[in-house]
Amino acid sequence: MVDDADTTAAEDISEKEPAESPVPLRTPAAQIQLTTTLLSLPTLAERLSYLIDHESFCYLWRGDLVFDPEVIAEKPRGLKQKRVYPPKIASWVERRAGEKSLSRAMIYSYASGKTRHLRAPVALALAGFWRIDARLLDPSVPASQLEDLLDDPEGLDDLDRRTYELMNKIGFTGVRPREVQSLGQDDVVQRMAFLEVLQAIDRSRSSPPDTEQLPSS
């Protein structure tokens, strides 16, 4: 349920250093589904409108942003969903791009179709905010050039699939299944070592700052 009454943490998003988008990570399946949906929309305005309406939410637990999709799916007690409105998205993008590249009104102009092309810094920053490939914000790019975004991780072996899942979970949003396969099929020792590093990062990120674990129910 969206809770707009308690807006302090959501409002603070644009005031902090935007090291990471407030939008949570997605499971590989959810990322593929979003990509498919965006590719089905023929204009920039439609794609931006969809992202604003359906993908502009963050989740807070005890004042901290929650990024783990598995935790969010469990709906722990006290978890709050917050909508991030276009003015806050614009502020985040401005800070990420390092310049006054997107006024608070311009994002509405893009979503309404009045402005049809995004400048490269704005497109990259918006893609970073929504955790998508920037090419999805350019409808002139044919779907045939974006087939790599639809790679199905189910074709990976167990080790590569776990590696792929963890890379996505901890924020490697641009990684593709075929790229995981290219990491080195013949050297299992190195693949296992890399997986252990990813697992350590995941454990560190999954623990709240006060080391208290999120409740499971």
Backbone as ProteinMPNN parsed JSONL, in Angstrom:
{"seq_chain_A": "MVDDADTTAAEDISEKEPAESPVPLRTPAAQIQLTTTLLSLPTLAERLSYLIDHESFCYLWRGDLVFDPEVIAEKPRGLKQKRVYPPKIASWVERRAGEKSLSRAMIYSYASGKTRHLRAPVALALAGFWRIDARLLDPSVPASQLEDLLDDPEGLDDLDRRTYELMNKIGFTGVRPREVQSLGQDDVVQRMAFLEVLQAIDRSRSSPPDTEQLPSS", "coords_chain_A": {"N_chain_A": [[0.837, -1.188, 0.0], [0.535, 2.241, -0.862], [1.95, 4.837, 0.936], [1.525, 8.065, 1.429], [1.52, 9.905, 3.395], [3.6, 9.951, 5.25], [6.214, 11.479, 4.283], [8.817, 12.225, 4.626], [11.308, 10.718, 4.357], [11.188, 10.014, 1.649], [11.15, 12.54, 0.481], [13.664, 13.391, 1.137], [15.265, 12.096, -0.629], [16.161, 13.446, -2.941], [17.845, 15.228, -1.806], [20.089, 14.048, -0.891], [23.317, 12.629, -1.616], [23.222, 11.155, -4.725], [24.038, 8.309, -4.871], [22.956, 5.885, -5.437], [20.086, 4.717, -7.11], [16.828, 5.281, -5.722], [14.933, 3.488, -6.438], [13.965, 0.116, -6.141], [15.916, -2.913, -6.678], [15.357, -5.369, -9.279], [14.057, -8.664, -9.828], [15.571, -10.984, -12.132], [13.56, -11.996, -13.86], [11.53, -10.08, -13.568], [12.853, -7.873, -14.591], [13.169, -8.572, -17.272], [10.479, -8.72, -17.984], [9.687, -6.027, -17.67], [11.315, -4.854, -19.615], [10.25, -6.047, -21.933], [7.68, -4.967, -21.862], [8.221, -2.209, -22.171], [9.354, -2.208, -24.717], [7.138, -2.754, -26.207], [5.808, -0.401, -26.337], [5.491, 2.28, -28.453], [6.43, 4.968, -28.424], [8.481, 7.588, -26.946], [7.125, 9.132, -25.071], [5.095, 7.39, -24.207], [6.604, 5.361, -23.038], [7.974, 6.711, -20.988], [5.775, 7.609, -19.515], [4.717, 5.193, -18.655], [6.81, 4.273, -17.005], [6.862, 6.292, -15.056], [4.332, 5.971, -13.916], [4.252, 3.276, -13.089], [6.739, 2.321, -12.206], [7.963, 4.0, -10.466], [8.56, 3.907, -7.581], [9.648, 3.642, -4.213], [10.894, 1.768, -1.386], [10.615, 1.703, 2.1], [11.994, 0.916, 5.251], [11.856, 1.365, 8.575], [12.866, 3.922, 8.124], [14.969, 3.525, 6.36], [16.014, 2.977, 3.012], [14.957, 0.178, 1.105], [16.243, -2.259, -0.981], [16.309, -4.874, -1.849], [14.601, -7.183, -3.757], [13.539, -9.584, -2.859], [13.146, -9.262, -0.109], [11.262, -7.213, -0.186], [9.154, -8.565, -1.432], [8.435, -10.276, 0.604], [7.124, -8.62, 2.339], [7.681, -7.388, 5.004], [6.741, -6.499, 8.372], [5.989, -3.112, 8.841], [7.143, -2.211, 6.516], [7.135, 0.261, 4.035], [5.683, 1.567, 1.116], [6.605, 4.061, -1.144], [5.685, 6.599, -3.373], [7.673, 8.05, -5.896], [7.601, 11.109, -7.082], [7.45, 12.936, -10.258], [8.817, 15.575, -9.98], [10.751, 14.964, -7.991], [12.114, 12.931, -9.25], [13.233, 14.373, -11.351], [14.932, 16.082, -9.898], [16.746, 14.221, -8.839], [17.874, 13.268, -11.192], [19.09, 15.595, -12.171], [21.107, 15.942, -10.262], [22.535, 13.583, -10.594], [23.384, 13.824, -13.255], [25.016, 15.958, -13.009], [24.574, 18.558, -13.707], [22.348, 21.294, -14.508], [20.337, 19.857, -16.108], [17.797, 18.938, -16.441], [14.854, 20.313, -15.93], [12.281, 20.674, -13.431], [9.887, 20.79, -14.701], [10.342, 19.796, -17.207], [10.312, 17.004, -17.318], [7.637, 16.357, -17.336], [7.015, 17.401, -19.793], [8.398, 15.697, -21.509], [7.036, 13.291, -20.943], [4.508, 13.879, -21.836], [4.789, 14.017, -24.506], [5.51, 16.331, -25.77], [8.159, 16.959, -26.012], [10.397, 15.125, -27.836], [12.853, 13.853, -27.861], [15.525, 12.747, -25.885], [18.301, 14.299, -24.321], [21.614, 12.974, -24.257], [22.971, 12.868, -21.621], [20.756, 13.162, -19.947], [19.148, 10.97, -20.666], [20.796, 8.83, -19.876], [20.921, 9.275, -17.126], [18.215, 9.092, -16.365], [17.78, 6.43, -17.079], [19.464, 5.278, -15.23], [18.109, 5.927, -12.903], [15.701, 4.446, -13.148], [16.77, 1.955, -13.394], [17.267, 0.642, -15.878], [18.201, -0.276, -19.252], [19.668, 2.297, -21.12], [19.082, 2.429, -23.799], [16.469, 1.741, -24.042], [15.092, 4.05, -23.747], [15.099, 5.245, -26.115], [13.13, 5.088, -28.617], [13.704, 4.824, -31.315], [15.608, 2.925, -31.614], [15.785, -0.229, -32.928], [13.944, -3.171, -31.971], [15.299, -5.494, -32.54], [17.934, -4.936, -32.023], [18.062, -5.03, -29.353], [17.868, -7.501, -28.319], [19.573, -8.786, -26.596], [18.83, -7.891, -24.118], [16.768, -9.442, -23.439], [17.627, -11.91, -22.836], [17.287, -15.128, -21.507], [17.825, -16.219, -18.294], [17.417, -18.822, -17.554], [18.67, -20.594, -19.182], [21.218, -20.91, -18.278], [23.857, -22.708, -16.544], [23.834, -24.112, -13.181], [25.769, -22.791, -11.553], [26.43, -20.476, -13.042], [23.894, -19.357, -13.179], [23.332, -18.711, -10.499], [25.381, -16.884, -10.083], [24.622, -14.893, -11.909], [22.129, -14.134, -10.822], [22.927, -13.049, -8.349], [24.607, -10.956, -9.182], [22.769, -9.253, -10.391], [21.165, -8.774, -8.173], [22.762, -7.313, -6.4], [23.213, -5.041, -7.787], [24.38, -4.963, -10.387], [23.141, -3.914, -12.902], [23.361, -3.901, -15.668], [24.23, -6.319, -16.559], [24.223, -9.272, -18.584], [22.857, -12.554, -19.278], [24.389, -13.92, -21.261], [26.814, -12.637, -20.981], [27.633, -13.422, -18.476], [28.117, -16.082, -18.994], [30.393, -15.801, -20.482], [32.398, -15.346, -18.714], [34.201, -17.28, -18.125], [34.177, -20.344, -18.728], [35.764, -22.588, -18.353], [37.271, -22.429, -16.069], [36.536, -23.358, -13.17], [37.279, -22.925, -10.535], [37.954, -20.181, -10.386], [35.492, -19.125, -11.084], [33.946, -19.952, -8.913], [35.245, -18.543, -6.893], [34.657, -15.926, -7.598], [31.889, -16.005, -7.274], [31.767, -16.349, -4.497], [32.708, -13.863, -3.652], [30.617, -12.22, -4.542], [28.554, -13.246, -2.957], [29.43, -12.456, -0.431], [29.275, -9.67, -0.65], [26.53, -9.437, -0.993], [25.584, -10.384, 1.491], [26.569, -8.382, 3.153], [25.209, -6.119, 2.195], [22.617, -6.828, 2.741], [22.269, -6.6, 5.42], [20.919, -4.427, 7.782], [22.033, -1.107, 8.837], [22.187, -1.05, 11.673], [22.631, -3.625, 12.24], [20.458, -5.13, 12.84], [18.25, -7.567, 11.817], [15.881, -7.66, 9.126], [12.446, -8.314, 9.771], [10.768, -11.357, 9.028], [8.11, -11.56, 8.78]], "CA_chain_A": [[0.0, 0.0, 0.0], [1.315, 3.461, -0.93], [1.749, 5.716, 2.08], [2.029, 9.373, 1.07], [1.469, 10.793, 4.548], [4.952, 10.05, 5.8], [7.001, 11.742, 3.083], [10.131, 12.775, 4.955], [12.412, 9.974, 3.747], [11.088, 10.13, 0.198], [11.53, 13.895, 0.113], [15.102, 13.544, 1.334], [15.986, 11.379, -1.674], [16.836, 14.373, -3.838], [18.763, 16.075, -1.055], [21.27, 13.273, -0.559], [24.158, 12.265, -2.75], [22.483, 10.082, -5.406], [24.951, 7.214, -5.195], [22.163, 4.77, -5.937], [18.674, 5.048, -7.306], [15.95, 4.793, -4.655], [14.099, 2.413, -6.984], [14.565, -1.169, -5.761], [16.371, -3.835, -7.705], [14.328, -6.29, -9.763], [14.492, -10.009, -10.16], [15.805, -11.09, -13.578], [12.289, -12.166, -14.57], [10.838, -8.793, -13.563], [13.582, -6.983, -15.487], [12.82, -8.977, -18.63], [9.089, -8.331, -18.208], [9.655, -4.578, -17.869], [11.909, -4.598, -20.926], [9.26, -6.446, -22.935], [6.599, -3.98, -21.835], [8.689, -0.952, -22.755], [9.538, -2.402, -26.154], [5.814, -2.787, -26.843], [5.3, 0.971, -26.392], [6.233, 2.823, -29.604], [6.932, 6.341, -28.309], [9.159, 7.966, -25.715], [6.112, 9.596, -24.119], [4.428, 6.225, -23.623], [7.547, 4.641, -22.181], [8.185, 7.504, -19.783], [4.534, 7.605, -18.738], [4.628, 3.893, -17.989], [7.803, 4.234, -15.932], [6.431, 7.204, -13.997], [3.129, 5.449, -13.257], [4.351, 1.902, -12.588], [8.068, 1.938, -11.741], [8.544, 5.09, -9.668], [8.27, 3.66, -6.175], [10.724, 3.136, -3.375], [10.391, 1.075, -0.197], [11.31, 2.137, 3.306], [11.787, 0.161, 6.489], [12.483, 2.118, 9.672], [13.557, 5.088, 7.597], [16.021, 3.163, 5.41], [15.568, 2.427, 1.736], [15.115, -1.267, 0.925], [16.468, -2.514, -2.396], [16.244, -6.309, -2.128], [13.244, -7.561, -4.172], [13.052, -10.711, -2.063], [12.643, -8.689, 1.145], [10.034, -6.492, -0.509], [8.106, -9.55, -1.707], [8.001, -10.854, 1.878], [6.308, -7.602, 3.005], [7.895, -7.39, 6.463], [5.97, -5.521, 9.129], [6.587, -1.793, 8.862], [7.632, -1.817, 5.196], [6.272, 1.257, 3.41], [5.919, 1.894, -0.289], [6.494, 5.49, -1.393], [5.792, 7.031, -4.762], [8.619, 9.116, -6.189], [6.919, 11.914, -8.092], [8.348, 13.498, -11.273], [9.77, 16.604, -9.529], [11.855, 14.332, -7.28], [12.899, 12.221, -10.263], [14.004, 15.402, -12.043], [16.002, 16.531, -9.006], [17.742, 13.153, -8.778], [18.555, 13.241, -12.485], [19.965, 16.762, -12.226], [22.28, 15.692, -9.433], [23.311, 12.501, -11.209], [24.006, 14.306, -14.487], [26.008, 16.947, -12.648], [24.262, 19.851, -14.313], [20.923, 21.593, -14.555], [19.99, 19.309, -17.416], [16.394, 18.536, -16.491], [14.049, 21.089, -15.002], [11.191, 19.899, -12.86], [8.761, 20.788, -15.631], [10.685, 19.125, -18.46], [9.955, 15.588, -17.313], [6.242, 16.297, -17.775], [7.027, 17.674, -21.225], [8.783, 14.448, -22.167], [5.992, 12.283, -20.769], [3.318, 14.27, -22.602], [5.094, 13.939, -25.922], [5.851, 17.642, -26.323], [9.578, 16.858, -26.354], [10.465, 13.741, -28.303], [14.189, 13.267, -27.811], [16.268, 13.012, -24.658], [19.729, 14.496, -24.436], [22.318, 11.782, -23.77], [23.153, 12.83, -20.162], [19.45, 12.975, -19.31], [18.735, 9.586, -20.909], [21.598, 7.941, -19.038], [20.535, 9.463, -15.736], [16.886, 8.501, -16.195], [17.958, 4.976, -17.113], [20.022, 4.909, -13.935], [17.057, 6.032, -11.892], [14.762, 3.323, -13.268], [17.539, 0.71, -13.488], [17.028, 0.018, -17.174], [19.178, 0.058, -20.281], [19.33, 3.601, -21.684], [18.561, 2.28, -25.161], [15.008, 1.623, -23.974], [14.531, 5.4, -23.782], [15.217, 5.707, -27.502], [12.273, 4.199, -29.414], [14.207, 4.623, -32.671], [16.453, 1.72, -31.61], [14.919, -1.378, -33.228], [13.921, -4.237, -30.972], [16.286, -6.519, -32.906], [19.216, -4.568, -31.432], [17.935, -5.121, -27.9], [17.565, -8.889, -27.973], [20.403, -9.209, -25.467], [18.134, -7.536, -22.88], [15.732, -10.446, -23.198], [18.263, -13.205, -22.576], [16.654, -15.87, -20.418], [18.841, -16.846, -17.435], [17.129, -20.242, -17.323], [19.563, -21.406, -19.994], [22.527, -20.999, -17.637], [24.028, -23.795, -15.596], [23.512, -23.691, -11.811], [26.766, -21.846, -11.064], [26.259, -19.209, -13.757], [22.596, -18.772, -12.828], [23.467, -18.095, -9.183], [26.221, -15.708, -10.289], [23.785, -13.894, -12.582], [21.125, -13.644, -9.864], [23.581, -12.188, -7.355], [25.078, -9.746, -9.838], [21.597, -8.392, -10.521], [20.651, -8.424, -6.854], [23.577, -6.304, -5.719], [23.242, -3.797, -8.539], [24.961, -5.026, -11.725], [21.914, -3.905, -13.693], [23.594, -4.042, -17.09], [24.783, -7.626, -16.885], [23.359, -10.162, -19.364], [23.221, -13.963, -19.124], [25.473, -14.326, -22.166], [28.054, -12.08, -20.455], [28.03, -14.289, -17.368], [28.688, -17.284, -19.602], [31.702, -15.495, -21.06], [33.359, -15.064, -17.642], [35.247, -18.311, -18.092], [33.53, -21.628, -18.495], [36.698, -23.678, -18.075], [37.951, -22.255, -14.79], [35.512, -23.437, -12.138], [37.819, -22.356, -9.296], [37.793, -18.734, -10.453], [34.059, -18.835, -11.077], [33.491, -20.109, -7.531], [35.818, -17.446, -6.111], [33.866, -14.74, -7.927], [30.592, -16.188, -6.631], [31.94, -16.096, -3.061], [32.79, -12.407, -3.48], [29.255, -11.71, -4.701], [27.782, -13.641, -1.78], [29.864, -11.612, 0.687], [28.687, -8.343, -0.866], [25.085, -9.56, -0.751], [25.363, -10.474, 2.943], [26.843, -7.066, 3.721], [24.146, -5.195, 1.805], [21.338, -7.276, 3.278], [22.211, -6.311, 6.851], [20.685, -3.019, 8.088], [23.183, -0.475, 9.5], [22.286, -1.367, 13.098], [22.833, -5.077, 12.249], [19.214, -5.833, 13.148], [17.723, -8.17, 10.604], [14.494, -7.387, 8.806], [11.581, -9.421, 10.143], [10.27, -12.128, 7.889], [6.652, -11.461, 8.723]], "C_chain_A": [[0.877, 1.244, 0.0], [0.948, 4.351, 0.23], [2.366, 7.056, 1.749], [2.048, 10.324, 2.251], [2.855, 11.018, 5.139], [5.925, 10.239, 4.646], [8.432, 12.145, 3.362], [11.259, 12.054, 4.231], [12.389, 10.09, 2.234], [11.51, 11.516, -0.272], [13.035, 14.083, 0.212], [15.915, 12.908, 0.208], [16.779, 12.343, -2.538], [17.844, 15.253, -3.129], [20.066, 15.355, -0.731], [22.087, 12.998, -1.813], [23.539, 11.052, -3.437], [23.391, 8.937, -5.824], [24.203, 6.042, -5.806], [20.726, 5.216, -6.082], [17.85, 4.541, -6.129], [15.039, 3.662, -5.124], [14.737, 1.067, -6.649], [15.05, -1.968, -6.956], [15.215, -4.739, -8.118], [14.916, -7.684, -9.907], [14.764, -10.059, -11.658], [14.507, -11.215, -14.373], [11.53, -10.846, -14.655], [11.521, -7.809, -14.514], [13.236, -7.301, -16.941], [11.39, -8.561, -18.951], [8.967, -6.83, -18.454], [10.222, -4.216, -19.24], [10.925, -4.92, -22.039], [8.135, -5.428, -23.02], [7.022, -2.679, -22.505], [8.867, -1.074, -24.267], [8.204, -2.429, -26.899], [5.203, -1.398, -26.984], [6.118, 1.737, -27.429], [6.824, 4.208, -29.438], [7.621, 6.572, -26.974], [8.14, 8.383, -24.664], [5.433, 8.421, -23.436], [5.354, 5.472, -22.676], [7.793, 5.402, -20.884], [6.938, 7.504, -18.908], [4.377, 6.291, -17.986], [5.585, 3.826, -16.803], [7.392, 5.126, -14.764], [5.277, 6.6, -13.206], [3.36, 4.118, -12.543], [5.692, 1.531, -11.963], [8.722, 2.991, -10.857], [8.128, 4.978, -8.209], [9.559, 3.26, -5.467], [10.092, 2.515, -2.138], [11.26, 1.434, 0.991], [10.963, 1.228, 4.465], [12.585, 0.851, 7.576], [13.35, 3.254, 9.151], [14.651, 4.802, 6.597], [15.405, 2.621, 4.129], [15.871, 0.929, 1.676], [15.214, -1.534, -0.569], [16.236, -3.966, -2.793], [14.82, -6.709, -2.521], [12.671, -8.728, -3.375], [12.484, -10.228, -0.732], [11.326, -7.978, 0.899], [8.883, -7.458, -0.748], [7.576, -10.186, -0.426], [7.122, -9.907, 2.683], [6.471, -7.633, 4.526], [7.085, -6.273, 7.133], [6.707, -4.18, 9.161], [7.152, -1.336, 7.533], [6.637, -0.856, 4.552], [6.685, 1.49, 1.968], [5.664, 3.388, -0.489], [6.577, 5.76, -2.885], [6.835, 8.136, -4.866], [8.042, 9.909, -7.358], [7.913, 12.56, -9.055], [9.27, 14.621, -10.805], [10.973, 16.02, -8.789], [12.744, 13.538, -8.241], [13.804, 13.218, -10.981], [15.171, 15.884, -11.188], [17.119, 15.502, -8.928], [18.56, 13.126, -10.061], [19.517, 14.421, -12.614], [21.25, 16.519, -11.448], [23.152, 14.597, -10.04], [24.053, 12.991, -12.448], [25.047, 15.38, -14.217], [25.784, 18.311, -13.259], [22.754, 20.059, -14.261], [20.375, 21.16, -15.912], [18.518, 18.965, -17.552], [15.613, 19.333, -15.458], [12.907, 20.237, -14.499], [9.982, 19.844, -13.778], [9.045, 19.95, -16.876], [10.268, 17.668, -18.48], [8.495, 15.401, -17.711], [6.147, 16.533, -19.277], [7.404, 16.44, -22.018], [7.647, 13.432, -22.114], [4.738, 12.609, -21.559], [3.544, 14.211, -24.103], [5.457, 15.255, -26.557], [7.32, 17.701, -26.729], [9.867, 15.397, -26.655], [11.83, 13.086, -28.188], [14.891, 13.694, -26.519], [17.726, 13.3, -24.984], [20.436, 13.33, -23.758], [22.512, 11.775, -22.258], [21.844, 12.579, -19.421], [18.991, 11.53, -19.47], [19.494, 8.626, -20.009], [21.189, 8.052, -17.571], [19.157, 8.873, -15.459], [16.954, 6.98, -16.199], [18.543, 4.487, -15.799], [18.979, 4.95, -12.842], [16.138, 4.812, -11.942], [15.454, 1.971, -13.406], [17.201, -0.06, -14.763], [18.169, 0.38, -18.114], [18.741, 1.365, -20.952], [18.762, 3.5, -23.096], [17.047, 2.155, -25.171], [14.33, 2.986, -23.959], [14.721, 6.049, -25.153], [14.41, 4.767, -28.385], [12.754, 3.989, -30.84], [15.141, 3.417, -32.76], [15.562, 0.511, -31.857], [15.046, -2.482, -32.182], [14.973, -5.301, -31.262], [17.662, -6.218, -32.311], [19.21, -4.68, -29.913], [17.634, -6.537, -27.435], [18.371, -9.367, -26.776], [19.724, -8.896, -24.132], [17.104, -8.581, -22.493], [16.317, -11.838, -23.009], [17.61, -13.868, -21.369], [17.715, -16.568, -19.58], [18.599, -18.328, -17.179], [18.033, -21.149, -18.14], [20.954, -21.567, -19.395], [22.627, -22.251, -16.768], [23.859, -23.233, -14.181], [24.469, -22.623, -11.298], [26.6, -20.481, -11.725], [24.935, -18.546, -13.395], [22.672, -18.074, -11.476], [24.322, -16.827, -9.278], [25.407, -14.572, -10.899], [22.767, -13.29, -11.613], [21.749, -12.683, -8.854], [24.084, -10.888, -7.977], [23.932, -8.755, -10.015], [21.122, -7.895, -9.16], [21.445, -7.304, -6.208], [23.824, -5.072, -6.586], [23.937, -3.806, -9.881], [23.828, -5.059, -12.748], [22.137, -4.088, -15.191], [24.068, -5.416, -17.504], [23.755, -8.494, -17.604], [23.802, -11.61, -19.157], [24.385, -14.389, -20.015], [26.821, -13.782, -21.694], [28.549, -12.902, -19.276], [28.676, -15.55, -17.917], [30.087, -17.045, -20.133], [32.764, -15.243, -20.001], [34.456, -16.123, -17.563], [34.687, -19.666, -17.737], [34.492, -22.711, -18.014], [37.339, -23.589, -16.7], [36.927, -22.189, -13.669], [35.994, -22.791, -10.843], [37.622, -20.843, -9.284], [36.324, -18.344, -10.436], [33.498, -18.94, -9.664], [34.003, -18.972, -6.658], [35.022, -16.158, -6.353], [32.498, -14.821, -7.268], [30.688, -15.907, -5.138], [32.047, -14.606, -2.768], [31.392, -11.797, -3.566], [28.393, -12.046, -3.478], [28.149, -12.778, -0.573], [29.281, -10.209, 0.565], [27.195, -8.375, -0.561], [24.789, -9.619, 0.739], [25.553, -9.106, 3.594], [25.71, -6.09, 3.426], [22.815, -5.554, 2.437], [21.179, -6.968, 4.751], [21.985, -4.823, 7.061], [21.859, -2.435, 8.86], [23.338, -0.834, 10.957], [22.41, -2.861, 13.351], [21.578, -5.834, 12.63], [18.601, -6.328, 11.863], [16.27, -7.777, 10.398], [13.636, -8.566, 9.239], [11.047, -10.107, 8.902], [8.757, -12.085, 7.776], [6.187, -10.337, 9.623]], "O_chain_A": [[1.846, 1.321, 0.755], [-0.231, 4.597, 0.483], [3.588, 7.198, 1.777], [2.542, 11.445, 2.128], [3.225, 12.141, 5.482], [6.413, 9.258, 4.086], [9.195, 12.385, 2.427], [12.077, 12.69, 3.566], [13.433, 10.245, 1.601], [12.158, 11.649, -1.31], [13.616, 14.854, -0.551], [17.117, 13.149, 0.098], [17.945, 12.089, -2.838], [18.62, 15.953, -3.779], [21.043, 15.991, -0.338], [21.59, 13.125, -2.932], [23.348, 10.019, -2.796], [23.498, 8.631, -7.012], [24.763, 5.292, -6.606], [20.215, 5.995, -5.277], [18.144, 3.474, -5.591], [14.445, 2.959, -4.306], [15.938, 0.893, -6.855], [14.646, -1.728, -8.093], [14.222, -4.862, -7.402], [16.123, -7.851, -10.084], [14.224, -9.233, -12.395], [14.367, -10.612, -15.437], [10.951, -10.527, -15.694], [10.854, -7.006, -15.166], [13.033, -6.391, -17.746], [11.11, -8.102, -20.059], [8.229, -6.404, -19.343], [9.67, -3.368, -19.941], [10.783, -4.147, -22.986], [7.689, -5.069, -24.109], [6.279, -2.113, -23.306], [8.562, -0.14, -25.008], [8.159, -2.153, -28.098], [4.196, -1.23, -27.672], [7.337, 1.832, -27.288], [7.662, 4.601, -30.249], [7.383, 5.857, -26.001], [8.275, 8.027, -23.493], [5.216, 8.446, -22.225], [4.921, 5.0, -21.626], [7.817, 4.808, -19.806], [7.041, 7.409, -17.685], [3.957, 6.271, -16.829], [5.209, 3.373, -15.722], [7.562, 4.746, -13.606], [5.238, 6.698, -11.98], [2.741, 3.853, -11.512], [5.78, 0.526, -11.258], [9.905, 2.885, -10.534], [7.435, 5.844, -7.675], [10.438, 2.625, -6.049], [8.906, 2.708, -1.871], [12.487, 1.465, 0.896], [9.814, 0.824, 4.647], [13.813, 0.921, 7.522], [14.434, 3.514, 9.674], [15.219, 5.736, 6.03], [14.407, 1.901, 4.158], [16.917, 0.478, 2.143], [14.364, -1.086, -1.34], [15.989, -4.251, -3.965], [13.911, -6.589, -1.701], [11.454, -8.846, -3.231], [11.456, -10.73, -0.277], [10.383, -8.118, 1.678], [7.759, -7.202, -0.316], [6.415, -10.591, -0.364], [6.444, -10.339, 3.614], [5.506, -7.878, 5.25], [6.792, -5.245, 6.523], [7.898, -4.122, 9.47], [7.597, -0.194, 7.415], [5.436, -1.126, 4.527], [7.868, 1.596, 1.645], [4.637, 3.914, -0.06], [7.438, 5.216, -3.577], [6.881, 9.042, -4.034], [8.004, 9.424, -8.489], [9.086, 12.719, -8.718], [10.434, 14.628, -11.203], [12.091, 16.515, -8.935], [13.962, 13.479, -8.072], [14.986, 12.953, -11.197], [16.276, 16.074, -11.696], [18.297, 15.856, -8.947], [19.782, 12.98, -10.028], [20.632, 14.263, -13.109], [22.342, 16.847, -11.912], [24.379, 14.687, -9.999], [25.207, 12.625, -12.672], [25.867, 15.686, -15.083], [26.702, 19.129, -13.321], [21.989, 19.129, -14.006], [20.003, 21.986, -16.745], [18.038, 18.724, -18.66], [15.697, 19.066, -14.26], [12.6, 19.194, -15.077], [9.144, 18.951, -13.65], [8.124, 19.454, -17.524], [9.909, 17.14, -19.532], [8.147, 14.406, -18.348], [5.307, 15.941, -19.953], [6.819, 16.157, -23.064], [7.332, 12.79, -23.116], [3.98, 11.707, -21.915], [2.601, 14.34, -24.884], [5.691, 15.311, -27.764], [7.684, 18.405, -27.671], [9.612, 14.527, -25.823], [11.952, 11.879, -28.398], [14.845, 14.859, -26.126], [18.322, 12.627, -25.825], [19.92, 12.762, -22.795], [22.24, 10.747, -21.638], [21.813, 11.883, -18.406], [18.498, 10.929, -18.516], [18.903, 7.708, -19.44], [21.119, 7.049, -16.86], [18.953, 8.225, -14.433], [16.27, 6.319, -15.418], [18.175, 3.421, -15.305], [18.969, 4.1, -11.952], [15.831, 4.216, -10.91], [14.783, 0.946, -13.522], [16.892, -1.251, -14.726], [18.997, 1.236, -17.804], [17.574, 1.517, -21.312], [18.039, 4.392, -23.539], [16.406, 2.429, -26.186], [13.115, 3.071, -24.14], [14.523, 7.253, -25.318], [14.934, 3.757, -28.855], [12.278, 3.08, -31.52], [15.435, 2.94, -33.856], [14.659, 0.251, -31.062], [16.107, -2.693, -31.594], [15.484, -5.939, -30.341], [18.467, -7.129, -32.115], [20.231, -4.452, -29.263], [17.201, -6.752, -26.303], [17.928, -10.238, -26.028], [20.001, -9.55, -23.127], [16.624, -8.604, -21.359], [15.588, -12.83, -23.022], [17.408, -13.231, -20.335], [18.436, -17.423, -20.093], [19.47, -19.018, -16.648], [18.159, -22.336, -17.839], [21.785, -22.287, -19.949], [21.616, -22.787, -16.313], [23.752, -22.019, -14.003], [24.036, -21.653, -10.675], [26.627, -19.451, -11.051], [24.854, -17.321, -13.313], [22.142, -16.974, -11.313], [24.024, -15.821, -8.633], [25.495, -13.427, -10.456], [22.57, -12.075, -11.591], [21.178, -11.639, -8.542], [23.993, -9.83, -7.355], [24.109, -7.554, -9.811], [20.727, -6.738, -9.014], [20.875, -6.439, -5.542], [24.551, -4.163, -6.185], [24.081, -2.744, -10.485], [23.578, -6.084, -13.382], [21.192, -4.4, -15.916], [24.288, -5.658, -18.69], [22.567, -8.462, -17.28], [24.976, -11.872, -18.895], [25.265, -15.131, -19.579], [27.859, -14.384, -21.967], [29.756, -13.062, -19.095], [29.667, -16.033, -17.37], [30.884, -17.978, -20.226], [33.913, -14.956, -20.338], [35.519, -15.878, -16.993], [34.722, -20.082, -16.579], [34.075, -23.652, -17.338], [37.894, -24.575, -16.213], [36.502, -21.107, -13.265], [35.204, -22.174, -10.129], [37.174, -20.283, -8.284], [35.956, -17.335, -9.834], [32.673, -18.121, -9.256], [33.286, -18.488, -5.783], [34.752, -15.401, -5.422], [31.996, -13.819, -6.758], [29.787, -15.292, -4.568], [31.537, -14.134, -1.753], [31.03, -10.95, -2.749], [27.6, -11.221, -3.025], [27.279, -12.411, 0.216], [28.844, -9.625, 1.557], [26.66, -7.453, 0.056], [23.85, -8.977, 1.21], [24.79, -8.72, 4.48], [25.298, -5.326, 4.298], [21.972, -4.682, 2.649], [20.074, -7.063, 5.287], [22.775, -4.015, 6.571], [22.613, -3.183, 9.482], [24.459, -0.923, 11.459], [22.316, -3.325, 14.487], [21.612, -7.06, 12.738], [18.452, -5.561, 10.911], [15.521, -7.585, 11.355], [14.057, -9.713, 9.089], [10.898, -9.485, 7.85], [8.192, -12.529, 6.777], [4.987, -10.081, 9.722]]}, "name": "protein", "num_of_chains": 1, "seq": "MVDDADTTAAEDISEKEPAESPVPLRTPAAQIQLTTTLLSLPTLAERLSYLIDHESFCYLWRGDLVFDPEVIAEKPRGLKQKRVYPPKIASWVERRAGEKSLSRAMIYSYASGKTRHLRAPVALALAGFWRIDARLLDPSVPASQLEDLLDDPEGLDDLDRRTYELMNKIGFTGVRPREVQSLGQDDVVQRMAFLEVLQAIDRSRSSPPDTEQLPSS"}
